[in-house]
Amino acid sequence: MDINLEKFTQISDIVINKMEGGYYHPNMKLANPKKFKAYGASGETMFGIDRKAGNALNRTAAGIKFWKLIDDADAKNKWNWGYMGGNLERPLKDLVVKIIYPEFTYLSNKYLSNKAEQLVFQDPRLLFHFIYATWNGSGWFQKFATDLSKKVASGETNTNNLVSYMNDLRTKEGLRTGLPANSLIKQGGEKIKQFIETLKEANNIASIGTPLIISIIILSLYILKNKIHA
């Protein structure tokens, strides 16, 4: 089962804007170790794609093009921390989708049960959790997918309850059952709680948007026709 690419792009943009942010280079930490302490050993990063830790993702055709655009812009010398790319923002975001989408599809098909995958793809809140989990790494994706699949297999199919369950997995538990929560994953989970329900509202708007627009167009044509013949 594959997710609609347009929907994937919309939620990926939210991941970038709400969670991952813009540009970072290790030279920034060298200049100000205290300010950038949280970045640890991170490499050059844009939209959550780490040049050093990205491994195979950076070696894809999209990954190579992504970093070439950044190098051609002389980002390490010209871009400030958190910079979103200016006129390169949309092209870079589109390349991120091309980098992340195949990995997301592979991990979803591998670790989510058919029923769990169906529920995830239908609910933008769950979909957000798992698209973001692709950024978190394959180990975290596997943990979240395995646990959610077990929850669904136990009979829980209410998506509101499953969203709450996903929030708890991020904030109350580590990579394996019994381990304390990972500080970075927990921090992300707490942030997600602040806006996750707005994704449900956005989905409801999207679902009625097209029929509403069509109705308005039909009504407008009807009024115009009556005016012409009046």
C-alpha positions as CSV (number, residue, x, y, z in Angstrom):
1,M,0.0,0.0,0.0
2,D,1.4,3.4,-1.0
3,I,0.4,6.9,0.3
4,N,-0.7,9.7,-2.1
5,L,2.5,11.7,-2.9
6,E,0.7,15.0,-2.6
7,K,-0.5,14.1,0.9
8,F,3.0,12.9,1.8
9,T,4.5,16.2,0.7
10,Q,2.0,18.3,2.7
11,I,2.8,16.4,5.9
12,S,6.5,16.4,5.2
13,D,6.4,20.2,5.0
14,I,4.8,20.2,8.4
15,V,7.5,17.9,9.8
16,I,10.1,20.3,8.4
17,N,8.4,23.5,9.5
18,K,7.3,22.3,13.0
19,M,10.0,19.8,14.0
20,E,13.2,19.9,11.9
21,G,13.7,23.5,10.9
22,G,16.4,25.0,8.6
23,Y,20.1,25.1,8.2
24,Y,22.9,24.2,10.6
25,H,26.7,23.7,10.1
26,P,29.2,22.4,12.6
27,N,31.2,25.6,12.2
28,M,28.4,27.4,14.1
29,K,29.2,25.2,17.1
30,L,32.9,25.9,16.8
31,A,32.1,29.6,16.9
32,N,29.6,29.3,19.8
33,P,29.8,25.9,21.6
34,K,27.3,26.9,24.3
35,K,24.6,28.0,21.9
36,F,24.8,24.9,19.7
37,K,25.6,22.3,22.4
38,A,22.4,20.4,21.7
39,Y,23.6,19.6,18.2
40,G,26.3,17.3,19.7
41,A,28.2,15.5,16.9
42,S,25.6,16.4,14.2
43,G,27.0,17.1,10.7
44,E,25.8,19.8,8.4
45,T,22.0,19.7,8.5
46,M,19.1,21.0,6.4
47,F,15.5,20.2,7.0
48,G,16.6,17.4,9.3
49,I,18.7,15.7,6.6
50,D,22.2,15.2,8.2
51,R,25.1,15.2,5.8
52,K,27.2,13.1,8.1
53,A,24.6,10.7,9.6
54,G,22.3,10.5,6.5
55,N,24.3,7.6,5.1
56,A,22.5,5.9,2.2
57,L,19.8,8.6,2.0
58,N,22.5,11.1,1.0
59,R,23.8,8.8,-1.7
60,T,20.4,8.6,-3.6
61,A,20.0,10.7,-6.7
62,A,17.8,13.1,-4.8
63,G,20.3,13.3,-1.9
64,I,23.2,14.1,-4.2
65,K,21.2,16.9,-5.9
66,F,20.0,18.2,-2.5
67,W,23.5,18.7,-1.2
68,K,24.7,20.1,-4.5
69,L,22.1,22.9,-4.4
70,I,23.3,23.7,-0.9
71,D,27.0,23.6,-1.9
72,D,26.3,25.7,-5.0
73,A,24.7,28.3,-2.7
74,D,27.9,28.4,-0.6
75,A,25.6,27.7,2.4
76,K,28.4,27.1,5.0
77,N,29.7,30.6,4.4
78,K,26.5,32.5,3.6
79,W,23.5,30.9,5.4
80,N,22.6,31.7,9.0
81,W,21.4,29.1,11.6
82,G,17.8,28.2,10.8
83,Y,17.8,29.7,7.3
84,M,15.1,28.0,5.2
85,G,16.8,28.4,1.8
86,G,15.2,31.5,0.4
87,N,14.3,30.8,-3.3
88,L,15.7,27.3,-2.8
89,E,13.3,26.4,0.0
90,R,10.7,24.7,-2.3
91,P,13.1,22.9,-4.5
92,L,15.0,21.6,-1.4
93,K,11.7,20.5,0.3
94,D,10.7,18.7,-2.9
95,L,14.1,16.9,-2.9
96,V,13.6,15.9,0.8
97,V,10.3,14.3,-0.2
98,K,12.1,12.3,-2.9
99,I,14.7,11.3,-0.3
100,I,12.3,10.3,2.5
101,Y,9.3,8.9,0.6
102,P,11.0,5.7,-0.7
103,E,12.4,5.0,2.8
104,F,8.9,5.6,4.4
105,T,7.3,3.3,1.9
106,Y,9.8,0.6,2.5
107,L,9.6,0.8,6.3
108,S,5.8,1.0,6.3
109,N,5.5,-2.1,4.2
110,K,8.0,-4.0,6.3
111,Y,6.9,-3.1,9.8
112,L,3.2,-2.0,9.8
113,S,0.6,-4.7,9.7
114,N,-1.9,-4.3,6.8
115,K,-4.7,-3.1,9.2
116,A,-2.4,-0.8,11.0
117,E,-1.0,0.7,7.8
118,Q,-4.6,1.3,6.5
119,L,-5.4,3.2,9.7
120,V,-2.2,5.2,9.5
121,F,-2.7,6.2,5.9
122,Q,-6.3,7.3,6.6
123,D,-5.6,9.5,9.6
124,P,-3.2,12.5,9.0
125,R,-2.2,12.5,12.7
126,L,-1.0,9.0,12.6
127,L,0.5,9.6,9.2
128,F,2.5,12.5,10.7
129,H,3.8,10.3,13.4
130,F,5.2,7.8,11.0
131,I,6.5,10.2,8.4
132,Y,8.3,11.9,11.2
133,A,9.5,8.5,12.5
134,T,11.3,8.1,9.1
135,W,13.4,11.1,10.1
136,N,13.9,9.6,13.6
137,G,15.5,6.5,12.0
138,S,14.7,3.0,11.0
139,G,15.0,1.7,14.6
140,W,12.4,4.1,16.0
141,F,10.2,3.5,13.0
142,Q,10.3,-0.2,13.7
143,K,9.6,0.3,17.4
144,F,6.6,2.5,16.7
145,A,5.2,0.4,13.9
146,T,5.6,-2.9,15.8
147,D,3.9,-1.5,18.9
148,L,1.1,0.1,17.0
149,S,0.5,-3.1,15.0
150,K,0.2,-5.1,18.2
151,K,-2.2,-2.5,19.6
152,V,-4.4,-2.7,16.5
153,A,-4.2,-6.5,16.6
154,S,-5.6,-6.4,20.1
155,G,-8.7,-4.8,18.8
156,E,-8.0,-1.1,19.2
157,T,-9.0,0.7,16.0
158,N,-10.2,4.0,17.3
159,T,-7.8,6.5,15.7
160,N,-8.2,9.0,18.5
161,N,-7.0,6.4,21.0
162,L,-4.2,5.3,18.7
163,V,-2.9,8.9,18.3
164,S,-2.8,9.1,22.1
165,Y,-1.0,5.8,22.2
166,M,1.6,7.1,19.7
167,N,2.1,10.2,21.8
168,D,2.8,8.0,24.9
169,L,5.2,5.8,22.9
170,R,7.3,8.9,22.2
171,T,7.1,10.5,25.6
172,K,7.0,7.6,28.1
173,E,9.1,4.8,26.7
174,G,12.5,4.2,25.2
175,L,13.5,2.2,22.1
176,R,12.7,-1.0,23.9
177,T,9.9,-1.8,26.4
178,G,11.1,-1.0,29.9
179,L,13.6,1.6,29.0
180,P,13.1,5.2,30.0
181,A,12.1,7.7,27.3
182,N,14.8,9.0,25.0
183,S,15.3,12.7,25.7
184,L,15.2,13.9,22.1
185,I,12.3,11.6,21.1
186,K,10.4,12.7,24.2
187,Q,11.1,16.4,23.5
188,G,9.7,15.9,20.0
189,G,6.7,14.1,21.3
190,E,5.8,16.9,23.7
191,K,6.1,19.3,20.9
192,I,3.8,17.2,18.6
193,K,1.1,17.2,21.3
194,Q,0.8,20.9,21.0
195,F,-0.4,20.8,17.3
196,I,-1.3,17.2,16.4
197,E,-5.0,17.7,16.6
198,T,-4.9,20.6,14.1
199,L,-4.0,18.0,11.5
200,K,-7.3,16.3,12.1
201,E,-9.1,19.6,11.6
202,A,-7.1,20.2,8.4
203,N,-8.1,16.8,7.1
204,N,-11.8,17.5,7.7
205,I,-11.5,20.8,5.8
206,A,-9.7,19.0,2.9
207,S,-12.4,16.4,2.8
208,I,-15.2,18.9,2.4
209,G,-13.3,21.5,0.4
210,T,-13.7,20.0,-3.1
211,P,-17.4,19.3,-2.9
212,L,-18.0,22.7,-1.4
213,I,-16.0,24.4,-4.2
214,I,-17.9,22.5,-6.9
215,S,-21.3,23.4,-5.3
216,I,-20.3,27.1,-5.3
217,I,-19.3,26.9,-8.9
218,I,-22.5,25.3,-9.9
219,L,-24.6,27.8,-8.0
220,S,-22.6,30.7,-9.6
221,L,-23.2,29.3,-13.1
222,Y,-26.9,28.9,-12.3
223,I,-27.2,32.5,-11.1
224,L,-25.3,33.8,-14.1
225,K,-27.5,31.8,-16.5
226,N,-30.6,33.2,-15.0
227,K,-29.3,36.7,-15.3
228,I,-28.4,36.2,-19.0
229,H,-32.0,35.0,-19.7
230,A,-33.7,37.5,-17.6
